[in-house]
């Protein structure tokens, strides 16, 4: 690993993945305020002011260098059209271990853009970033097994189920499990 890694824009076929900024607060609020979106995320539904504060905090996560550093990439729709420039979700890159070259990724997308392949496109680009730029040996995602869309995304990415923890934590008023999906650099086959 050559550290630090600074977030630079990543262009995919339909998206621009770039560091989250203060200017993205209104777009981020649009999905952080939805109960069905934050159901499996470690934060509550937020009002506009809380979402803005959270976005400002996350906008500071622009590089990774040490264990547990976090990088946030906004998923923006570039180009023409009525939603151009809109942030429709974000990707998280956690440097879990420098020594063991372990990276965790996560994602959240506005429901208006579900089912169109945007999360898959962004996650594939994020995996490529983790392996090619960060130098990860292993990339993993921790997913609530009830979150069927995220489980399906892990499988589309070629990740394998490594562990299932049954009712391992009391989360948002109920017992929930945790699944760990992972892929090794040697298994990664970018499209």
C-alpha positions in Angstrom: 0.0 0.0 0.0 1.2 3.5 -0.9 -0.4 5.8 1.6 -2.0 8.2 2.0 -4.6 7.7 -0.6 -6.5 10.9 -1.5 -10.0 10.7 -3.1 -9.9 11.8 -6.7 -12.9 11.7 -9.1 -13.7 8.3 -10.6 -15.8 8.4 -13.8 -18.0 5.4 -14.6 -20.3 5.0 -17.6 -23.1 6.9 -15.9 -21.7 8.3 -12.7 -19.1 10.5 -11.2 -17.8 9.3 -7.9 -16.1 12.2 -6.1 -15.5 13.5 -2.6 -18.7 14.5 -0.8 -18.9 18.3 -0.2 -21.0 20.7 1.8 -22.9 21.5 -1.5 -24.3 18.0 -1.5 -26.2 18.4 1.8 -29.7 18.9 0.2 -29.3 15.8 -2.0 -28.0 13.7 0.9 -30.9 14.8 3.0 -33.3 13.4 0.4 -32.2 9.9 1.2 -31.0 10.3 4.8 -34.6 11.4 5.7 -36.2 8.2 4.5 -36.9 5.4 7.1 -36.7 2.6 4.5 -33.2 3.8 3.5 -31.7 4.1 7.0 -33.3 1.0 8.3 -30.1 -1.0 8.0 -27.6 1.9 8.5 -26.0 2.8 11.8 -27.7 6.2 11.9 -31.3 7.4 12.5 -33.6 9.2 10.2 -32.4 12.8 10.1 -34.1 16.1 9.8 -32.6 18.7 7.4 -30.3 20.3 10.0 -29.1 17.0 11.3 -28.5 15.7 7.8 -26.5 18.8 6.9 -24.3 18.4 9.9 -23.7 14.8 9.1 -22.9 15.6 5.5 -20.4 18.3 6.6 -18.7 15.8 8.9 -18.5 13.1 6.2 -17.3 15.7 3.6 -14.1 15.8 5.7 -13.4 12.1 5.0 -11.3 12.7 1.8 -8.2 10.5 2.4 -7.2 7.3 4.1 -3.8 6.5 5.6 -4.2 4.7 9.0 -6.3 1.9 10.3 -10.0 2.8 10.5 -9.7 5.9 8.3 -12.8 6.5 6.2 -13.3 8.0 2.7 -16.7 9.0 1.4 -17.5 9.3 -2.3 -20.6 11.0 -3.5 -22.3 9.2 -6.5 -23.3 12.0 -8.8 -25.3 11.9 -12.1 -23.2 14.1 -14.4 -24.1 15.6 -17.8 -27.4 16.8 -19.2 -30.9 16.0 -18.1 -33.3 17.0 -15.3 -31.3 15.3 -12.6 -27.8 16.2 -13.8 -25.5 17.1 -10.9 -27.7 15.4 -8.4 -26.0 13.2 -5.8 -28.1 10.0 -5.8 -26.1 8.1 -3.1 -22.7 7.6 -1.7 -20.0 5.0 -1.3 -17.8 4.4 1.8 -14.3 3.1 1.8 -12.9 2.1 5.3 -9.2 1.2 5.6 -9.6 -1.5 8.2 -6.0 -2.7 8.4 -2.9 -1.3 6.7 -0.8 -4.3 7.8 -3.3 -6.9 6.5 -4.4 -4.7 3.5 -8.1 -5.0 4.5 -10.7 -2.6 3.2 -14.4 -2.5 3.9 -16.9 -0.8 1.6 -20.5 0.3 2.0 -23.2 2.1 0.1 -26.5 4.0 0.3 -28.6 5.1 -2.7 -31.8 7.1 -3.0 -34.8 4.8 -3.7 -35.8 6.7 -6.8 -32.6 5.3 -8.4 -32.9 1.7 -7.2 -33.2 -1.1 -9.8 -31.2 0.7 -12.5 -27.8 -0.7 -11.8 -26.3 2.5 -10.3 -25.3 0.9 -7.0 -23.6 -2.0 -8.9 -21.8 0.4 -11.2 -20.6 2.5 -8.3 -19.6 -0.5 -6.2 -17.6 -2.1 -9.0 -15.7 1.2 -9.4 -15.2 1.3 -5.7 -13.8 -2.2 -5.7 -11.5 -1.4 -8.5 -10.3 1.7 -6.5 -9.8 -0.5 -3.4 -7.7 -3.0 -5.2 -5.9 -0.9 -7.8 -5.4 2.4 -5.9 -5.4 1.4 -2.2 -3.7 -1.9 -2.8 -6.2 -4.0 -0.8 -5.7 -7.7 -0.5 -9.3 -8.3 0.7 -12.4 -6.1 0.4 -15.4 -6.9 2.5 -18.9 -5.6 3.2 -21.0 -6.1 6.4 -24.7 -6.4 5.6 -27.8 -7.0 7.6 -29.2 -10.3 6.1 -32.7 -8.8 5.9 -31.3 -6.1 3.4 -32.0 -8.3 0.4 -30.9 -5.6 -2.1 -27.4 -5.2 -0.5 -27.0 -9.0 -0.2 -27.8 -9.3 -4.0 -25.3 -6.5 -4.7 -22.6 -8.3 -2.9 -23.3 -11.4 -4.9 -23.3 -9.4 -8.2 -19.9 -8.1 -7.2 -18.6 -11.6 -6.9 -18.3 -11.5 -3.2 -18.7 -14.7 -1.2 -20.5 -15.1 2.1 -17.8 -15.6 4.7 -19.8 -15.4 7.9 -23.3 -15.1 9.3 -23.8 -13.8 12.8 -27.4 -14.6 14.0 -29.1 -12.0 16.1 -25.7 -10.7 17.0 -26.8 -7.2 18.0 -29.8 -5.3 19.3 -30.2 -2.7 16.5 -33.0 -0.1 16.2 -35.3 -1.9 18.6 -34.9 -5.4 17.4 -32.4 -8.3 17.2 -30.5 -8.3 13.9 -27.9 -10.4 12.3 -24.8 -9.6 10.3 -23.4 -11.2 7.2 -19.8 -10.6 6.0 -19.3 -10.8 2.2 -15.7 -10.6 0.8 -13.6 -10.9 -2.2 -9.8 -11.2 -2.6 -7.7 -9.4 -5.1 -6.9 -12.7 -6.8 -10.6 -13.3 -7.2 -11.4 -9.8 -8.5 -12.3 -9.7 -12.2 -13.2 -6.1 -13.3 -15.6 -5.9 -16.2 
